[in-house]
Amino acid sequence: MLKLPKFIAAAVQAAPVFLDTPATIEKAVGLIREARSNGADIIAFPEVFIPGYPYWSWITDPVTGGAWFDRLARAAITEPGPEVEILRGAARDAGIHVVIGINERSTSSIGTLYNTLLTIGPDGALLGKHRKLMPTWAEKLTWAPGDGAGLKVYDTAIGPLGALACGENTNTLARFALLAQGELVHVASYISLPVAPPDYDMAEAIKLRAIAHSFEGKLFTIVSCSTVSEEIITAMESVVPDARARLQRKSSAFSGVIGPDGRVVGKPLIDEEGIVYAEIDLGRCIQPKQMHDIVGHYNRFDVFDLRVNRRRLEPISLIDNAHTLDADDASAVEAAEPAGQRA
């Protein structure tokens, strides 16, 4: 018999301790404990919460921003690494699912960073990491493109769980890739971006994207967005004199939960720092899917065919002993060779 869980979700809307990794980790651990003490079974954190977002890329030139990239690269963390172990320990101690954004430094290059989401189980196990597929606009000055290795839905006690970072929540194929794996709980992590065009309502845009995914997929979306602190504004004023005017614009952050009917569950947060709580009942996903199930009966898989490359992309493939290739490696080598060079 199908059993669909009910649980409490927590969405963090907060600023990191800007570019201070130990302090931001400490803040995250405190929020994990607070959410669990209030009955939450999952807590979602903003995009690159550890240790912050590269706002300088939006307000100055690449050369000037280079010094700030240096600071971010030094503050970024690796996976595996000691900072991730602290987060895993906090999730295990609290017995809560955690989805959190980090600046991940490549283990093979100190100059390559990824916008990464970690998904951690209530036993402290790292379920997986997803590197943002494509940095948005000015973000290309900071992060390398990710790959499909993290486009996975995890089987958890609170249901099939997936996550995407910020702008890739508008990537129809990325979203469908998760839906087609049975996703019923989606985490959408964002940053507050007040430097958007004057007529762009960032908070409304974030909500709209979450509504679209929930309504199309008939699932719950947990939205977590960062805020812009006074600390961040002051730091960016040292980059350009008008940083305050550009970074303190209101209606730039939205956090909350969207149900399978596209409606907000509970009360969201706009701009203010805090934690949003909402009850999720996955049983509410059945009736909407009876009407429009785009990963089931309401599709034409004989017409549409989506293929996803989930290989982790690495700068080098090392084969230490060519005489001990396993079957998969041997097939890969053979496929890579021009036909005329095969024996």
Disulfide bonds with the S-S distance in Angstrom:
none
